[in-house]
Amino acid sequence: MTTTPGKILFSGATGMIGSALVRAAEANRIQALRLVRHDPASPSEIQWNPDAALPVSDAAQIGRATSELQSHH
C-alpha cells in the first residue's frame, strides 16, 4: 500500500523542539506549515498574532491549510 505524504501545521516551529519536529517531518516528505509571529518569509509560513482580534493575518491561507490537512484525513 502506497501512501501520499501529508501536511502538518506547527505552532512553535522556531523553537528547539518545534524546529526538530519540522526537520523530521520534512525528512519524511511531509509538508510542514508553520505559524509564525514575524512577517512570513516563505509560503510555508502563516503569520499568527495571539493578541490580535483576528490572530491569523491571512484567514484565507489558514482556511486553505485546514482544508488541505482535512483532505488527507
C-alpha positions, 0 to 999 in steps of 0.5 A: 500500500502506497501512501501520499505524504501529508501536511502538518501545521506547527505552532512553535516551529522556531523553537528547539523542539518545534524546529526538530519536529519540522526537520523530521517531518520534512525528512519524511516528505511531509509538508510542514506549515508553520505559524509564525509571529514575524512577517512570513518569509516563505509560503510555508509560513502563516503569520499568527498574532495571539493578541490580535482580534483576528490572530491569523493575518491571512484567514484565507491561507489558514482556511486553505491549510485546514482544508488541505490537512482535512483532505488527507484525513 
